[in-house]
């Protein structure tokens, strides 16, 4: 975590003026120690004293934001999977971070592995660990042979994401500035005629697409 800037008194006054909009009293991650918006949770909050790496941009002009996502699949041992991933932040009715990544091998008759997750938060998404069944909806698909798992199974996707964890390294909030979703993940998959499959050593480092300003 970056050290505080000089002029702490000015920074405190800015945060006090913005706390009703930028702080998240309802959190969004289970590891938030308390709900006091004035407590420093070690997060980077944007504003006049914000992280120098934050760069404003026009919310109506969306850059092609893609990053790297990697993981190990126990049903395909020995070769780490990975590829371009996307992260989309939505702020209607609470902050949601949608992650998606795909790894493909071969061209005509190849195999594609796809991992997806939606992390659910409040006004912001706190740094910390999110789990399936509480604040994550996750999915995993293999194209050949076709297999599908979801934390909310359906007839078309009968396999179950029995458990999952997604850990965010930094707090994420809605707004018109560049931000990055970075962290780790793991999943345990059951059913789908594949026995138990484990997804381990997952990492993501993806710029966020934020198409609209926060509410």
Secondary structure, DSSP 8 states (H G I E B T S, - for coil): -----S-HHHHHHHHHHHHHHHS-TT-SSTT-----TTS--S----STT--TT--B--TTS-----EEEEEEEGGGTTS-EEEEEEEEEE-TTS-EEEEEEEEEE-SSS-EEEEEEEEEE-SSEE-SEEEEBTTTEEEEEEEETTEEEEETT--SS--EEEEEEEEEESS-EE-SSB--EEEEEEEEEEE-TTS--EEEEEEEEEEEEE--S---
